[in-house]
Amino acid sequence: MNKPSMHVLRTRSGLSLGASSLGGIVTSLRVPGPDGRPHEVLLACPKPEMHHDNGYMNAIIGRVGNRISGGGFELDGVRHALALNSGTGRTKCTLHGGERGFDRKVWDVREYAAPEGPALEFTTLSPDGEEGFPGNLFVRVVYTLCESGAWRIDYLAQTDAPTVVNLTQHAYFNLSGGERDAKGHAIMVNASRFTEVGPGLIPTGRSPSVEGTALDLRAGATLGDVLKKTRKDPNLKVAGGIDHNYVLDREAPGLAFAAYFADPVSGIDMEVHTTEPGVQVYTGNFLAGAPARGGGTYSKHHAVCFETQHFPDSPNQAGFPSIRLEPGETYRSTTVYKFGLADSGCDCCGGGGCDCGK
């Protein structure tokens, strides 16, 4: 196995990103704050190799992100068995690609100059049968640090046999750099429905309205106020906070506005735009005790993840959008995390609810 390497991207506008070839793990993401100085906006552990055991922190997730129930799935009449690496008893499932998902791979990395800004290209070949998934899968993931003030991620994959693919990034955002937990952050999610889960966070197959639940973030809320409802709201109670896939409200294909996140203390905000139909919002419910970059440990709800994706357990849920990939096709997905100042919103549309993709 190749020895992991570290890489750093910097823009003229003041953004910087550090990443490891191990899992594409991002060890630092710094953006200009109101004072013009760079501010950290991601949590991280002291060493990249610690990130897997602490919530897959800041890593590329695949072949299939999120959960697959029942120990596998059927494709064209053939049953494909997968490792049950999460849950207990009847709720055991395959999580984030299995025992050794893409976050544990040492990827080939190439640095280059893209039109939008400096970029890192991660490539790997996932062989037929790896973690039980069929087909030789070639994967390309590109991190671009845009001069416009964004971190753009482009995912591409090709296969030589029918398979399933659902890639994402498990970035843990805290716009204060982890100096405090994320309960004081403002959060908004552009979704009228969510995929309901039962014990073990396994989808029930239903996608009810968020109306009348604590998961209704369409008008925006302070995260701490939402989490206060955990004991009373059955959706939050089953997850110990938010750990749900939101079905995004979108009018057309392409990049669409998914979520907004802001820290009133640091003065930094973030918009999430994606081509995906869903976003898993995870409020760091199991972060307590994770080793922190600067020493000490992180606490519960110290960050929020916005994992853009197709829906959990899609191979076993006929009513969910398909994640099947055929030979001759190319899997494509793009997500943009756009940073700015919390009092200004998007610099081209004037607000957090725009759909410009910038």
Secondary structure, 3 states (H helix, E strand, C coil): CCCCCEEEEECCCCCEEEEECECCCEEEEEEECCCCCEEECECCCCCHHHCCCCCCCCCEECCECCEEECCEEEECCEEEECCCCECCHHHCEEECCCCCCHHHCECEEEEEEECCEEEEEEEEEECCCHHHCCCCEEEEEEEEEECCCEEEEEEEEEECCCEECECEECCCECCCCCCCCCCCCEEEECEEEECCECHHHCECCCCCECCCCCCCCCCCEEHHHHHCCCCCCHHHHHHCCCEEEEEECCCCCCCEEEEEEEECCCCEEEEEEECCCEEEEECCCCCCCCECCCCCECCCCCCEEEEEECCCCHHHCCCCCCCEECCCCCEEEEEEEEEEECCCCCCCCCCCCCCCCC
